[in-house]
Amino acid sequence: MRAATWTGVNEVSVETVPDPAILNDRDVILRVSRTTTCGSDLHLLGGYIPAMRVGDVLGHEFMGEVVEVGSGVRDRRVGDRVVVNSFIACGNCWYCRQELYSLCDNGNPNPGITEGLWGQSPGGCFGYSHAMGGFAGSHAEYVRVPFADVGTFVVPEEVSDDRALFASDAVSTGWMGADLAGTKPGDTVAVWGAGGVGQMAARAAMLLGAEQVYVVDRLPERLEQVRQHVGAEVIDYSTTDVMAELRERTGGRGPDVCIEAVGMEAHSTGVQNVYDQVKQQLRLQTDRPSAVREAIMACRKGGSVFVLGVFAGPVDKFPLGAAMNKGLIIRGAQVHGQRYTPRILEHMARGELTTEHLATHVMPLEDAARGYEMFKAKEDGCVRAVFLPHG
Amino acid sequence: MDLNQLIGRATGLAGGAGAALLKQLQHVRVPGAGQASATDDPERAAQRWRAVTVLRDPAEVSASLPAPLAALGDRVEVRVTPAPGDRGAELAARYRGTPTEQQVGDLRAALRESKALLEVGEVLRMEPQPHGRRAATPQGAALEGAAAAAPREGVL
């Protein structure tokens, strides 16, 4: 089959690779109909997560049709049109029973790597380095999906592929941030980052009853998408003092909930940006946490900060004093998609959650290298490149 | 020695280095990396109980130890105790005497596989799976060495 593989720092190649096979009883094989780039892929591509092997198949946000079913699969049939969560979870361990699926104890066959880095191992993820299990990703004609009864969801007839695709990861990640940050009716929520995840965090906050929702970014086309398709207000951080703006718009309090949806390659302005870029390039810090810093500083006293962006290691100039003295709740997670996908599909079916606008560039899988170039450079207003493995 | 042999030698060494790096990862002490306390001396570290919490009834776990743990036989002591807060059973084991690093790795892998068998019914298999061309480079070999060692390493 054809698949998009990582071939070096910022290099992607589409090549012929072996087909996947059922390896465990609870696996299915999926014929991938749509698979999309995600901002967190850029950390892998750029070599910031040093556990990628040349030849690894990329991709973790996808949907398709079940074409083969393992003997232990109960609820999926050949022909089912399903969307698949990016994290691989068994459904049986204590973490899965608490609906903390990305923390599954049995989903990552390489726990020694992440235990060494972080003290404990999270679950595994498709196409997300050997630290996260080394699973082949979804930018391919076919993909093996372990624990299929837990991580795949049949898409309702009235939801199109173009919409359902993003229930896989972007919407479920955004929804998780808004939910686990404790968004309540009447809250003010600020989201840093107007990519797919940030937009969906904002939309989820609105659906959870937030009264005011602001999205912070610098890219005009993404801010326009927020206005048009999400219905939130926007702040351009390249021209506006974000903290002053938020204070002004919230009666001096600051947002109740601050959601960071940017990750380890955040951009900022002025000296801070230069400082973080230099330290990261010299490997004196692994991540650039400028959006997290600002979220902590902007948040109201006793508020909640949720880190949705992907980080890998220690960061510098973390405002722990602000977090402690303001009594903040700080939480983060990789996506517990299985917890949210059913309700997301219901919202999609009712037309309350639309995502088609995120797919700004749809192309054959053969063009994946070009798609990633556009996505990385945000060329031509690229928010997400979506690949069609079967044309 | 020609270039290919040199690359082959470097690649082989790198694979071992990757596994060795992983072994030491949890003890890396650079500012901001985590551990603030003293570390165990190697003998005490090797003799510690190693434990996984399994979401199964403790009596059920005690009644029939999974094959990977049972295979270690009398070389290890095994302890099963109820986990607090309805979390199931704490399944712990340690070697009698002072084990080698290899034996500790065997025990980590056995405990992880036992947990998977008890909770899931099978252990995730990873090979074969699709991948593109893999050039024989020292970096790649180091990562493969680390990944191959990963089920037997970590803080368990």
Chai-1 contact restraints between the chains, C-beta under 6 A:
chainA,res_idxA,chainB,res_idxB,connection_type,confidence,min_distance_angstrom,max_distance_angstrom,comment,restraint_id
A,T5,B,G132,contact,1.0,0.0,6.0,A-B,restraint_1
A,E15,B,G132,contact,1.0,0.0,6.0,A-B,restraint_2
A,V17,B,P130,contact,1.0,0.0,6.0,A-B,restraint_3
A,V17,B,G132,contact,1.0,0.0,6.0,A-B,restraint_4
A,P18,B,P130,contact,1.0,0.0,6.0,A-B,restraint_5
A,P20,B,P130,contact,1.0,0.0,6.0,A-B,restraint_6
A,L23,B,R125,contact,1.0,0.0,6.0,A-B,restraint_7
A,N24,B,E122,contact,1.0,0.0,6.0,A-B,restraint_8
A,N24,B,R125,contact,1.0,0.0,6.0,A-B,restraint_9
A,R53,B,G140,contact,1.0,0.0,6.0,A-B,restraint_10
A,R53,B,L143,contact,1.0,0.0,6.0,A-B,restraint_11
A,V54,B,R134,contact,1.0,0.0,6.0,A-B,restraint_12
A,V54,B,A135,contact,1.0,0.0,6.0,A-B,restraint_13
A,V54,B,G140,contact,1.0,0.0,6.0,A-B,restraint_14
A,G55,B,H131,contact,1.0,0.0,6.0,A-B,restraint_15
A,G55,B,G132,contact,1.0,0.0,6.0,A-B,restraint_16
A,G55,B,R133,contact,1.0,0.0,6.0,A-B,restraint_17
A,G55,B,R134,contact,1.0,0.0,6.0,A-B,restraint_18
A,V57,B,P130,contact,1.0,0.0,6.0,A-B,restraint_19
A,C90,B,V120,contact,1.0,0.0,6.0,A-B,restraint_20
A,N92,B,E119,contact,1.0,0.0,6.0,A-B,restraint_21
A,N92,B,V120,contact,1.0,0.0,6.0,A-B,restraint_22
A,C93,B,L55,contact,1.0,0.0,6.0,A-B,restraint_23
A,C93,B,E119,contact,1.0,0.0,6.0,A-B,restraint_24
A,W94,B,L55,contact,1.0,0.0,6.0,A-B,restraint_25
A,W94,B,R87,contact,1.0,0.0,6.0,A-B,restraint_26
A,N106,B,A116,contact,1.0,0.0,6.0,A-B,restraint_27
A,N106,B,V120,contact,1.0,0.0,6.0,A-B,restraint_28
A,P109,B,L124,contact,1.0,0.0,6.0,A-B,restraint_29
A,P109,B,M126,contact,1.0,0.0,6.0,A-B,restraint_30
A,N110,B,A147,contact,1.0,0.0,6.0,A-B,restraint_31
A,N110,B,A150,contact,1.0,0.0,6.0,A-B,restraint_32
A,P111,B,G154,contact,1.0,0.0,6.0,A-B,restraint_33
A,G112,B,L22,contact,1.0,0.0,6.0,A-B,restraint_34
A,G112,B,A150,contact,1.0,0.0,6.0,A-B,restraint_35
A,G112,B,E153,contact,1.0,0.0,6.0,A-B,restraint_36
A,G112,B,G154,contact,1.0,0.0,6.0,A-B,restraint_37
A,I113,B,A150,contact,1.0,0.0,6.0,A-B,restraint_38
A,E115,B,G154,contact,1.0,0.0,6.0,A-B,restraint_39
A,E115,B,V155,contact,1.0,0.0,6.0,A-B,restraint_40
A,G116,B,L25,contact,1.0,0.0,6.0,A-B,restraint_41
A,G116,B,Q26,contact,1.0,0.0,6.0,A-B,restraint_42
A,H130,B,A147,contact,1.0,0.0,6.0,A-B,restraint_43
A,G134,B,A147,contact,1.0,0.0,6.0,A-B,restraint_44
A,A136,B,Q129,contact,1.0,0.0,6.0,A-B,restraint_45
A,A136,B,P130,contact,1.0,0.0,6.0,A-B,restraint_46
A,P314,B,G32,contact,1.0,0.0,6.0,A-B,restraint_47
